[in-house]
Amino acid sequence: MFAHNNDEIDYFKLAVVNSFLIQKHLGINDITVVTDSHSYAFAKEQLGEETINKAISNIVISEKDRDFKRANIRIYKDTSHTAKNLSFYNVNRCDAYDISPYDETILLDVDYLILSDTINQCWGHNNELMMNWKWQDVMYERKFENLDRLNDFGITMYWATVVYFKKTPYVESFFNCVKHVKDNSQFYKDLYKWAGRLYRNDYSFSVAAHTMSGFIDKGVPQLPTTLYKTFDTDDVLCAVNDNTLILYLEKPRSPGDFMLTKWQGVDLHVMNKWAINRISDELLDYVA
Amino acid sequence: MSIRLTKALEFANYRVTLNNQNAALKAKTQNLLSYSINGGTFIIDLPLLTFCKQLIDLSHLDAVLLDSYNNPIKVDLAKFHEEILSRWFEVTNDYYVEYEKLRKARKVHTILDLNEKEE
């Protein structure tokens, strides 16, 4: 996992919570978190070194690229009622291959909460690289067609939220390709016509997947599970136990109005980072 | 707002919640019916179960099956069938119990089983 705090979001705490969830549901203790010295120092102050060491077996310090940090600003929402422009530091995700000390790795976003043992199915798989292009909003009525492709007529969008990879020459080339896209993002933005100025790993991983598959669609296999998502306009009411969340989902035709859903036993990408931070102590009580 | 309209809106809210909860339950079931072995991943469904049983009845000990990525995976049929059948029963029984609970729920808080936390 990669965890670099910004002015408001404590990504490192999310990484600690998710590490405990991983230990609980996947039975894995070999967890590496890549962070920076400031985020780590803040976490030590807030959570204590003992809790951090219990959760994470390997911490890699990678200092921030300040220019990138200042330039890559995105809107973070805490439901439709609150929106803030904050730094989105995601530049070093493409270094995962070099950083990972393991033969097989599952690269996760800290906000992809592990609530089941489904991704354990990846270990020992014949596919050396797997990512999600199948995704599903947990509010089934909502449709976001612009998230299926980089543009309306573009290539399939892969989500870099969960990436399984083995250390092989093919995967090494894949990550080199991701780095190349990141380093030349303006050129690839023009070529693949993705919207906005924000650098997103989803884009560079999608372009690399397209390139490394010999320019065929969906050439990199889908993970054994669909990516289930909530959006930053949604909220989390509470954690009922270590694998169940009660969610507030924004109604499709009624912004700011919510319905409740119980989400149980399926891994979930929670885009509202404040929402996870709000229930993180509850989750820690269940799993730490 | 009239009482009748309030009740209709409450019911609409209940239906939306119920439909979404049903979809969430299906997602959970589908996830659990995915089974990985020997580097391949299979979706446990009726054709897979019956095909394996048929091969066993024809005295095959092992077989190459195409997994959900269409990759050929060699499996020990008896062991594989036993495992997927056991998983199938476990998952569908859970699905049935949860589905029945949902079917009988008439209020949003019962759909969500919100009392569970206090239990």
Interface residues (C-beta under 8 A of the other chain):
Chain A: S116 T118 Q121 C122 G124 H125 N126 N127 Q136 V138 M139 Y140 E141 P221 P224 T225 T226 Y228 C238 V240 T244 I246 L249 K251 M259 L260 T261 K262 W263 Q264 G265 V266
Chain B: N13 V16 T17 N19 N20 Q21 A23 A24 A27 K28 Q30 N31 L32 S34 Y35 S36 G39 G40 T41 S68 Y69 N71 I73 V108 I111 L112 D113 L114 E116 K117
